[in-house]
Amino acid sequence: MNIAATIAGELGVKEQFVDAALKLMAEGNTVPFIARYRKEATGGLDDSQLRIIEERSTYLRELEERKEAVLAAIEEQGKLTEELRALIVACETKARLEDLYLPYKKRRKTKADIAREAGLEPLTDKLIENPSADPSELAGEYLTEGFEDTKKALDGARSILIDRFALDADLVGEVRERMYSSGSMNAGVVEGKEAEGTKFKDYFEFSEPFEKLPSHRILALLRGENEGVLQLNLDAGDDAVYEGLIADRFDLDVASSRWLADAVRWGWRTKLSISSGLDVRMRLKEKAEEGALKVFATNLRDVLLAAPAGQRATLGLDPGYRNGVKCAVVDPTGKVLATTIVYPHQPQQKWAEAVRELASLSAAHSVDLMAIGNGTASRETEKLAGQVADLIAQAGGARPTPVVVSEAGASVYSASQLAADEFPDMDVSLRGAVSIARRLQDPLAELVKIDPKAIGVGQYQHDVNQVALARTLDGVVEAAVNGVGVDLNTASAPLLERVAGVNSTIAANIVAYRDENGMFASRKELKKVPRLGPKAFEQSAGFLRINGGKDPLDASAVHPEAYPVVARIAEKTGLGVSELIGNSRVLAKLAPSDFADETFGVPTVTDIIAELDKPGRDPRPEFKTATFKEGVDKVSDLKPGMILEGTVTNVAAFGAFIDVGVHQDGLVHVSAMSRKFVSDPHDVVRSGQVVKVKVMEVDVERQRIGLSLRLDDEPGQPAPKRRNGNNDGGRSGGKNSRRTSARSSGRSDRGRADRGGGSMADALKKAGF
């Protein structure tokens, strides 16, 4: 198999570019480096395409290795024909390969094997060749030990025939595909589990074709089964269709032979339907995991690439009632300046003391921002921060800006070994406040310290393959970090560790070198860091930035290997490098082809000129925060028709969850996102985005909030009919704050297809919200 050609065909790109990418990977080059600095070789393949190439090449190599093992095993048995060899070599999937290998695989002795050893194979052939003959009369000629009567002999012959069905690769493949394309999943409640399994109520009487089942619904069904609430049944469809496939494949005259008809029916029901059902379940699980990983990856990318507030002195507030509000002030670089705990809320009610203490703390350290965790007591603490800011402003100081920040994962970080190493003498509860402050300054730099699974932006994360989940999320973090770039003189070891070419040892060595020798003055100085060899330097240098260093190019994404190109540009324009940087008038007139050579082609030179125009440009959006409506602090304060500002906390396949400041996320169902058909909610919103929504329905008792992005919608009006019915279900949002992580673990995920029409309440109910 030509792996490069196969992948190129799947991606719709030229084979030479895939081949180049595979060679670069084999040489130890990382995906971010290849995507950014080797565009000539790969034709500009992006990160996502390169990761697909990486994953598919691994699969195809494993397939080729398995083919070799299978060929060797069959040849050792002396059963390898040229026809079989050709079929095996042509296999494109592991499933097809295993189908072909099945007849030759070592297995425990079966009823069919015993019947063959007893000499009943000829009887089987005669029964096929003479469908009109009396089976008992034919069987009478083959009675032997263990098969002393005609019934036992016919049972043995049937076992042989069914075994032929089960070992026929083409038949097995055809039946499997037919079952997947035309079958359906049926679900019902296990008797006596109705009350216990109310979160799966929408699946108590459920049926949907396999091919139409969305990923979140599959995972919800499987979870219901695992919890003993749901009983799942894979309905293959009309049995007669499958029996016809079997009879046609083996040219069996079932119309003339009841014995053959019974054998076919028995073979379908006891063998092929079971094996095909297992395969269908596996395919559904794989499909579900792929969808869940995609949602998780997209949401995580959005959260990591959220707008940073920048280097501004920040007061982090981790809200709480009985245990107080934990507070930490950090300077513009994230260094902790002061910590304290105040008790403004119940039961202590020391509001005035808290205002005075925080105002004094903020004034002393020139606090510019106040980051408030969105957990328990968030809105009350936001009011506290507002009074503190007002007090400072009344005293003539600059008014700090209160900002509500997601605190998902802060508690996980606080209790981690990393936090303990960073703040060995700080109380665990105060570390969370530090994290909240820093994630407002730079979400990416702080969130890389937390296991992505604890950030709370995934669907059914505990139900998917954990190895695949970790690999996917690591790729997202790597792409985000390298896409933004890292300040070499301020980055923590966990952040440096995510830079292309830098492992944990090198990251620790960079920090140690910086602590001992002071700030890096140039990228070249990286070569003095222990264990950071030429390859690591090549991979990482372009993503590591030095602001205010000796060479202005060190603050840009221009790779050191391309500095000579900049020198040629400077020479031609008659300007120094410093004068060239940011000089849009001059740079706009340059033709990249004038500076291209055998090493650096037009794509790279184009990138260099763009980078010179806006060096070190941060791809993240401009910082913006949601302003919650005054007086709307809890669900009971909401009224249908209200238009509010909120922040998207999570995006699922069926809609998006919005924090509007009432300690309970509202749901914008996919049907209420646009006047146009929306196939993927991520096309409309992203996690962390600030949006305006209209309150459509409020259920205070059950804490359910229905929202719409269409501000001209009228509460209570029917939702528009949809062209398909598979875009809702599977709860993935709900209460904000630290409960987000519990939410993402999927305690109550369920959903039903939206059949068109219905109110927002229907959508909320179907979403399990």
Buried (B, 14 or more C-beta within 10 A) or exposed (E): BEBBEBBBEEBEBBBEBBBBBBEBBEEEBBBBBBBBBBBBBBBEBBBEBBBBBBBBBEEBEEBBEBBEEBBEBBEEEEEBEEEBBEBBEEBEEEBBBBBBBBBBEEEEEBBBBBBBEBEBBEBBEBBBEBBEBEBEEBBEEBBEEEBEEBEBBBBBBBBBBBBBBBBBBEBBBBBBEBBBEBBBBBBBBBEEBEEEBBBBBBBBEBEBBBEEBBBBBBBBBBBBBEBEBBBBEBBBBEEEBBBBBBBEBBEBBBEEBEBBBBBBBBBBEEBBBEBBBEBBBEBBBBBBBBBBBBBBBBBBBBBBBBBBBBBBBBBBBBBBBEBBBBBBBBBBEBEBBEBBBBBBBEEBEBBEEBBBBBBEBBBEBBBBBBBBBBBBBBBBBBBBBBBBBEBBEEEEBEBBBBBBBBBBBBBBBBEBEBBEEBBEEBEBBBBBBBBBBBBBBBBBBBBBBBEBBBBBBBBBBEBBBEEBBEBBBEBBBBBBBBBBBBBBBBBBBBBBBBBBBBBEEBBBBBBEBBEEEEEBBBBBBBEEBEEBEEEBBBBBBBBBBBBEBEBBBBBBBBBBBBBEBBEBBBEEBEBEBEEBBEBEEBBEEBEBEEBBEEEBBBBBBBBBBBBBBBBBEBEBBEBBBBBBBEEBBEBEBBEBEBEBBBBBBBBBBBBBBBBBBBBBBBBBBBBBBBEEEBEEBBEBBBBBBBBEBBBBBBBEEEBBBBBBBBEEBEBEEEBBEBEEBBBBBBBBBBBBBBBBBEBBBBEBBBBBBBEBEBBBBBBBBBBBB
